Amino acid sequence: MFGMHSNTNLPPRQVPARMAALATLPVFLGLKQRRAVVAGGSDAAAGKAELLAACGADVHVFAPDAGLSETFRTLIHSPPAEPEGGRYVHHSRSWDAACLADAAVAIADCETDEEAEAFFIAARAAGVPVNVIDKPAFCQFQFGSIVNRSPVVVAISTGGAAPILAQAIRRRIETLLPPSLKQWAELAQAFRERLNERLTPGPSRRLFWERFTDRALGGREAPGAMASSSFLKDATAIAARPPSGRVTLVGAGPGDAEYLTLKAMRALQSADVILFDDLVSGDVLELARREAKRMLVGKRGGRESCRQEDINRMMVSLAKTGKHVVRLKSGDPMVFGRAGEEIAVLEENGIPVEVVPGITAASAMAARLRVSLTHRDHAQAVRFVTGHARDGRLPESLDWRGLADARTTTVFYMGGRTASEIRSRLLKEGMAADTPVVIVAAITRANERRWSGPLDMLHLGMAEVGYDEPVLIGIGAAFTAAQMSEQRPRLTATV
């Protein structure tokens, strides 16, 4: 963690979950045995008709025989792909307003804007949601790119702005969701009612589904023949004992939500309460479970903060009421995050605790600068060093002679306000004045700023970068590759 810990006893600030603006409302519409209208006989219309039939709809196709493509003709005369699939009813004529009566949805492929507008107006008059293929002006809804693990269905939409992007996202999601997820979802569907008889809504039921989900997403294998009875036994066992709370210490990474691990995301999605630090980005919080209570327990250098003792007490108190508490920390909880103190307090109180590592800021800096911290030509060791103690000064116990070793890469965390003294102490111990130095502020964030130069100008670089954001100071020959091409140091802003 970055920052000083004030002794001011401030109450944590609860931050409500906020939904960001949506271009469209994602809605999953049940169409089983409902009437759907498709006007037109093109291949594009056939694709939409097949999608509607896959949802179990009775698809009424309005197109003269001569207007049916060979693809559409074959589709209409083919048996359903699934036992519960919908059926096709071909009307060998063009559409009219009467054909839209009682329809759940209406799709058309129109050659002209005039015909598209007429279909759009007729569908709206009939109160039927309408989509005219490839004519966004005459669409009340769009079709997304689909990942099909039915009954699990994932749809991606870009609001019609970038269909190719939606397809690329779909391909990426396809690689994340195992094909066996379909069988797991069917299993859940089969025993859901019996499960609900055993477990009442609340922490116990959610605990069961969290364990079920971990199994479903944890491997590529489908559930076995005895899986249903096994899970129901688990449910009975959970119901027999009161729900116990737990705490998960989660590393949020350096800022950019894409640095979050999958395990961290699962923890955020299962949390009842999230106690998060000031440096955790809004993008990371956006991934958390909507129903989770969010409480800011701000810890930031030079600002008033919740005391660590208050945070410890809060975690214990919430967990003892049966809550799953996620303690969300910037970077990695085990690197300057005071996780050791929190784990000790939780274990003393018999609270189960798990740690989910995150990407620490030094690793993110190395990646952003494309610098190997242990490049064999420059360094045989790397050190992560705190830039201040509890009183805000440099720790008295630092081994400055070791830190001045030219064969070691050193990264100072929280060293912005002590940069001048860091420079002086290293120079005093014999480190070369031209040793490469890099300063990075707000790593991975939109306002990231960088400075590079020699050690003897570190204090000047720090003055240029400023003290408003947390900084990392990297020192050592490994940062030679990160130096600017000019002979003089230079400040850069990264957006």
Residue pairs with C-beta under 8 A, 6 or more apart in sequence:
1 277
1 279
1 299
1 329
1 330
1 331
1 336
1 337
1 338
2 279
2 299
2 300
2 301
2 330
2 336
2 413
2 414
2 470
3 278
3 279
3 299
3 300
3 301
3 302
3 303
3 305
3 414
3 470
4 301
4 302
4 305
4 388
4 390
4 392
5 299
5 305
5 307
5 308
5 390
6 303
6 304
6 305
6 307
7 307
8 304
8 305
8 307
9 306
9 307
9 310
10 298
10 304
10 305
10 306
11 306
12 275
12 295
12 296
12 297
12 306
12 310
12 314
13 295
13 296
13 298
14 293
14 294
14 295
14 296
15 285
15 294
15 295
15 296
16 294
17 288
17 290
17 291
17 292
17 294
19 290
20 286
23 157
23 159
24 141
24 142
24 157
24 159
26 144
26 155
26 157
27 141
28 153
28 155
29 55
29 104
29 105
29 129
30 55
31 52
31 55
31 56
31 57
31 86
31 104
31 105
32 55
32 56
32 57
32 84
32 86
33 56
33 57
33 58
33 86
34 56
34 57
34 58
34 104
35 57
35 58
35 60
35 102
35 103
35 104
36 52
36 57
36 58
36 59
36 60
36 86
36 103
36 104
36 105
36 106
36 107
37 60
37 62
37 95
37 99
37 100
37 103
37 105
37 106
37 107
37 128
38 45
38 48
38 49
38 52
38 59
38 60
38 61
38 62
38 106
38 107
38 108
39 45
39 62
39 63
39 94
39 95
39 99
39 106
39 107
39 108
39 109
39 110
39 119
40 62
40 63
40 67
40 108
40 109
40 110
40 133
41 61
41 63
41 64
41 67
41 68
41 69
41 72
42 69
42 72
42 109
43 69
43 71
43 72
44 109
44 133
44 134
45 61
45 63
45 72
45 107
45 108
45 109
45 133
46 69
46 71
46 72
46 75
48 107
48 109
48 131
48 133
48 143
49 59
49 61
49 72
49 75
49 88
49 107
50 75
51 143
51 146
52 59
52 86
52 105
52 107
53 59
53 80
53 85
53 86
53 87
53 88
54 81
54 82
54 85
54 86
55 86
56 84
56 85
56 86
57 86
57 104
57 105
58 86
58 87
58 89
59 86
59 87
59 88
59 89
60 89
60 91
60 99
60 103
61 72
61 76
61 88
61 89
61 90
61 91
62 91
62 93
62 94
62 95
62 99
63 72
63 90
63 91
63 92
63 93
63 94
64 92
64 93
64 94
65 92
68 76
68 90
75 88
76 88
76 90
80 86
80 87
91 99
95 108
95 119
97 122
97 125
97 126
100 106
100 122
100 123
100 126
100 128
101 126
103 123
103 126
103 128
104 128
104 129
105 128
105 129
105 130
105 131
106 119
106 123
106 126
106 128
106 129
106 130
106 131
107 130
107 131
107 132
107 133
108 115
108 116
108 119
108 130
108 131
108 132
108 133
109 132
109 133
109 134
110 116
110 119
110 132
110 133
110 135
110 138
113 135
113 137
113 138
116 132
116 135
116 137
116 138
117 138
119 130
119 132
119 138
120 130
120 132
120 138
123 129
123 130
124 130
124 140
129 140
129 141
130 138
130 139
130 140
131 139
131 140
131 141
131 142
131 143
132 138
132 139
136 142
136 160
139 160
142 157
142 159
142 160
144 155
144 156
144 157
144 166
145 155
145 156
145 157
145 163
145 166
145 167
145 169
145 170
146 153
146 154
146 155
146 156
146 170
147 153
147 154
147 155
147 156
147 170
147 173
147 174
147 177
149 177
149 179
149 181
149 182
149 185
150 182
150 185
151 182
151 185
151 186
151 189
152 177
152 181
152 182
152 185
154 170
154 173
154 177
156 166
156 169
156 170
156 173
157 166
158 165
158 166
177 217
178 217
178 219
178 220
179 220
180 216
180 219
180 220
180 221
180 222
180 223
181 216
181 217
183 222
183 223
184 212
184 215
184 216
184 222
184 223
185 216
187 223
187 227
187 228
187 231
188 212
190 228
191 228
191 231
191 232
194 232
195 205
195 208
195 231
195 232
195 235
196 205
198 232
198 235
198 236
198 239
199 205
199 208
199 235
199 238
199 239
202 243
203 243
203 272
203 322
203 323
203 324
204 238
204 239
204 243
206 270
207 238
207 243
208 231
208 234
208 235
208 238
210 270
211 234
212 231
213 266
214 266
215 223
242 322
243 322
244 322
244 352
245 318
245 319
245 320
245 321
245 322
245 323
245 324
245 325
245 351
246 319
246 324
246 325
246 351
246 352
246 353
246 354
247 315
247 319
247 324
247 325
247 326
247 327
247 342
247 346
247 351
247 352
247 353
247 354
248 267
248 271
248 324
248 325
248 326
248 327
248 353
248 354
248 355
248 356
249 327
249 329
249 333
249 337
249 339
249 342
249 343
249 353
249 354
249 355
249 356
250 264
250 267
250 268
250 326
250 327
250 328
250 329
250 333
250 356
250 358
251 261
251 264
251 329
251 330
251 331
251 332
251 333
251 334
251 337
251 356
251 357
251 358
251 359
251 360
252 260
252 264
252 276
252 280
252 281
252 284
252 328
252 329
252 330
252 331
252 358
253 259
253 260
253 261
253 264
253 284
253 330
253 331
253 358
253 359
253 364
253 444
254 330
254 331
254 359
254 360
254 361
254 364
254 443
254 444
254 445
255 279
255 281
255 284
255 330
255 442
255 443
255 444
255 445
256 281
256 283
256 364
256 444
256 445
257 281
257 283
257 284
257 286
257 287
259 358
259 359
259 364
259 444
260 284
260 287
260 358
261 356
261 357
261 358
261 359
263 356
264 356
264 358
265 287
267 326
267 356
268 274
268 284
268 287
268 288
268 289
268 292
268 326
268 328
269 287
269 288
269 289
270 289
270 324
271 288
271 289
271 292
271 324
271 325
271 326
272 292
272 293
272 318
272 323
272 324
272 325
273 292
273 293
273 294
273 295
273 318
273 323
273 324
273 325
273 326
274 285
274 288
274 292
274 293
274 294
274 295
274 325
274 326
274 328
275 295
275 297
275 311
275 314
275 315
275 325
275 326
275 327
275 328
276 285
276 294
276 295
276 296
276 297
276 328
276 329
277 296
277 297
277 298
277 299
277 300
277 328
277 329
277 330
278 296
278 298
278 299
278 300
278 303
278 305
279 299
279 300
279 330
279 470
280 328
280 329
280 330
281 445
284 328
285 294
285 328
288 294
288 326
292 326
295 314
297 305
297 306
297 310
297 311
297 314
298 304
298 305
298 306
299 305
299 306
300 470
301 388
301 392
301 414
301 416
301 417
301 470
302 417
302 467
308 338
308 341
311 327
311 342
312 341
312 342
312 345
312 346
315 325
315 327
315 342
315 345
315 346
315 351
316 345
316 346
316 349
316 351
318 325
319 325
319 346
319 349
319 351
320 349
320 351
327 333
327 342
329 337
329 339
329 358
330 337
330 358
330 361
331 337
331 358
331 359
331 360
331 361
332 357
332 358
332 359
332 360
333 339
333 355
333 356
333 357
333 358
334 340
334 355
334 357
335 360
335 362
335 384
335 413
336 384
336 386
336 413
336 414
339 355
342 353
343 353
343 355
346 352
346 353
347 353
360 384
361 413
361 443
361 470
361 472
362 373
362 384
362 411
362 413
362 472
362 474
364 443
364 444
365 371
365 411
365 438
365 440
365 443
365 472
365 474
366 372
366 373
368 440
368 443
368 444
368 448
368 494
369 438
369 440
369 450
369 474
369 479
369 481
369 482
370 481
370 482
371 438
371 474
371 478
371 479
371 481
371 482
372 478
373 379
373 382
373 409
373 411
373 474
373 478
374 380
374 381
374 382
374 409
374 478
375 478
377 477
378 407
378 409
378 476
378 477
378 478
378 480
379 407
379 408
379 409
379 476
379 477
379 478
380 407
380 408
381 405
381 407
381 408
381 409
382 408
382 409
382 410
382 411
383 402
383 403
383 408
383 409
383 410
383 411
384 411
384 413
385 398
385 403
385 410
385 411
385 412
385 413
385 415
386 395
386 412
386 413
386 414
386 415
387 394
387 412
387 413
387 414
387 415
387 416
387 417
387 418
387 419
387 422
387 473
388 394
388 395
388 414
388 415
388 417
388 418
389 395
389 396
392 417
393 418
394 418
394 421
394 422
394 425
398 425
400 425
400 426
400 428
400 429
401 429
402 408
403 410
403 425
403 426
403 429
404 426
404 429
404 430
404 431
406 431
406 432
406 435
406 476
406 477
408 476
409 474
409 475
409 476
409 477
409 478
409 479
410 474
410 475
410 476
411 472
411 473
411 474
411 475
412 422
412 472
412 473
412 474
412 475
413 472
414 470
414 471
415 422
415 471
415 472
415 473
416 441
416 462
416 465
416 467
416 470
416 471
416 473
417 467
419 439
419 458
419 459
419 461
419 462
419 473
420 458
420 459
420 462
422 458
422 473
423 455
423 456
423 458
423 459
426 435
426 455
426 475
427 433
427 455
427 456
431 455
431 475
432 455
433 454
433 455
433 456
434 454
434 455
434 456
435 454
435 455
435 475
435 476
435 477
436 452
436 454
436 455
436 475
436 476
436 477
436 478
436 479
436 480
436 482
436 483
437 452
437 453
437 454
437 455
437 457
437 458
437 461
437 473
437 474
437 475
437 479
438 450
438 451
438 452
438 473
438 474
438 479
438 482
439 450
439 451
439 452
439 458
439 461
439 462
439 465
439 471
439 472
439 473
439 474
440 448
440 449
440 450
440 471
440 472
440 474
441 447
441 448
441 449
441 450
441 465
441 466
441 468
441 469
441 470
441 471
442 448
442 449
442 469
442 470
443 472
445 469
446 495
447 469
447 493
447 495
448 493
448 494
448 495
449 465
449 466
449 469
449 491
449 492
449 493
449 494
450 465
450 491
450 492
450 493
450 494
451 461
451 462
451 464
451 465
451 489
451 490
451 491
451 492
452 461
452 479
452 482
452 483
452 484
452 489
452 490
453 460
453 461
453 483
453 488
453 489
453 490
454 489
455 475
457 489
458 473
460 489
461 489
461 491
462 471
462 473
464 491
465 471
465 491
474 482
484 490
484 492
